[in-house]
Amino acid sequence: MSSGAFVIVNYGSNKLATVHPIRIQPETLTLNIGAVSNSAPTGTPVLPSAQVSQGKRSKGLNARTVTFKFAPGDAPTGYKPESPISLPWLENNAAFNGAFAGQPGTYQGADIVIVGTSNETAR
């Protein structure tokens, strides 16, 4: 479910140590884990674009992702309760590497629980 058209924002690559364009839904920016928000890094992006929906074994820059579920009874209208959602984590920061698993957060104002994370791959 989406609340708007796709937008292009910056993605901070930890593998390539550069900033790349990535195409996301605007609500991706409403993901917060603890006190950390999913904000796009600043800088001038370089190609290739980061990808979200291709497999981690595919060639290119595959974004790191956070997988979460809505807290019981807190799924927004249009979202299936207990169904996991995976979104790219845009900022390259040390907090991402495994530290998010099991932590509470919010997405579109609803409470969530982090189920897991997936690291970035570059091939």
C-alpha positions as CSV (number, residue, x, y, z in Angstrom):
1,M,0.0,0.0,0.0
2,S,1.4,3.4,-0.9
3,S,0.5,6.9,0.0
4,G,2.0,8.6,-3.1
5,A,4.1,8.4,-6.2
6,F,7.6,7.1,-6.1
7,V,10.3,9.6,-5.3
8,I,14.1,9.6,-5.8
9,V,16.2,10.2,-2.7
10,N,19.8,9.5,-1.7
11,Y,21.0,6.2,-0.3
12,G,24.3,6.0,1.6
13,S,26.3,2.9,0.6
14,N,28.6,1.4,3.2
15,K,30.2,-1.0,0.6
16,L,31.1,1.7,-1.9
17,A,31.4,4.6,0.5
18,T,29.4,6.9,-1.8
19,V,25.8,8.2,-2.1
20,H,23.5,6.8,-4.8
21,P,20.0,7.5,-6.0
22,I,17.3,5.1,-4.9
23,R,13.6,5.0,-5.9
24,I,11.2,4.7,-2.8
25,Q,7.7,5.4,-1.7
26,P,7.5,8.6,0.3
27,E,6.2,6.8,3.4
28,T,9.6,4.9,3.6
29,L,10.9,8.1,5.3
30,T,8.4,7.7,8.1
31,L,10.2,4.6,9.4
32,N,11.7,5.2,12.9
33,I,13.5,2.7,15.0
34,G,14.1,3.8,18.6
35,A,15.4,7.3,18.3
36,V,16.8,6.8,14.8
37,S,14.9,8.0,11.8
38,N,15.2,6.6,8.2
39,S,16.4,9.9,6.7
40,A,18.1,10.2,3.3
41,P,21.8,11.2,3.5
42,T,23.0,14.4,1.9
43,G,25.5,14.7,-0.9
44,T,25.7,14.4,-4.7
45,P,24.5,10.9,-5.8
46,V,26.5,8.9,-8.3
47,L,25.5,5.9,-10.4
48,P,24.6,3.1,-10.2
49,S,21.2,3.5,-8.5
50,A,20.6,1.4,-5.5
51,Q,17.9,-1.3,-5.9
52,V,15.3,-2.5,-3.4
53,S,13.3,-5.2,-5.1
54,Q,15.9,-7.3,-6.8
55,G,17.5,-10.4,-5.2
56,K,20.6,-10.0,-3.0
57,R,22.5,-12.2,-5.4
58,S,21.7,-9.9,-8.4
59,K,24.3,-7.7,-9.9
60,G,24.3,-4.1,-8.9
61,L,23.9,-2.2,-5.6
62,N,21.3,-3.9,-3.5
63,A,20.1,-1.8,-0.6
64,R,20.2,-2.8,3.1
65,T,16.7,-3.5,4.4
66,V,14.8,-3.6,7.6
67,T,12.0,-6.1,8.0
68,F,9.2,-5.4,10.5
69,K,5.7,-6.3,11.6
70,F,3.0,-4.0,13.0
71,A,2.3,-4.4,16.7
72,P,-0.8,-6.5,17.3
73,G,-3.9,-4.4,16.6
74,D,-1.9,-1.4,15.3
75,A,-1.8,-2.0,11.6
76,P,-2.9,1.0,9.6
77,T,-5.9,0.7,7.3
78,G,-5.0,-1.2,4.2
79,Y,-2.2,-3.2,5.8
80,K,-2.4,-6.9,6.6
81,P,-1.7,-7.5,10.3
82,E,1.2,-9.8,11.1
83,S,2.5,-9.5,7.5
84,P,6.2,-8.6,7.4
85,I,7.2,-5.5,5.4
86,S,10.8,-4.8,4.2
87,L,12.0,-1.3,3.5
88,P,15.4,0.1,2.6
89,W,17.4,1.8,5.4
90,L,18.8,4.9,3.7
91,E,21.5,6.2,6.0
92,N,24.8,4.4,6.3
93,N,25.3,4.2,10.1
94,A,26.7,1.8,12.6
95,A,23.3,1.5,14.3
96,F,22.0,-0.6,11.5
97,N,24.4,-3.6,11.7
98,G,22.2,-6.0,13.7
99,A,21.4,-3.6,16.4
100,F,17.8,-3.1,15.3
101,A,16.6,-6.7,15.7
102,G,13.8,-6.9,18.2
103,Q,13.6,-3.2,18.8
104,P,10.4,-1.2,18.8
105,G,9.7,1.6,16.3
106,T,7.1,3.3,14.3
107,Y,6.0,3.4,10.7
108,Q,3.3,5.8,9.5
109,G,2.6,6.5,13.1
110,A,1.8,2.9,14.0
111,D,3.9,0.8,16.4
112,I,6.2,-1.8,14.9
113,V,8.6,-4.5,16.0
114,I,11.7,-5.2,14.0
115,V,11.9,-8.8,12.8
116,G,15.3,-8.7,11.0
117,T,17.7,-6.8,8.8
118,S,19.5,-7.6,5.6
119,N,22.9,-6.1,4.7
120,E,23.7,-4.3,1.5
121,T,25.4,-6.2,-1.3
122,A,27.3,-4.7,-4.2
123,R,28.3,-7.0,-7.2
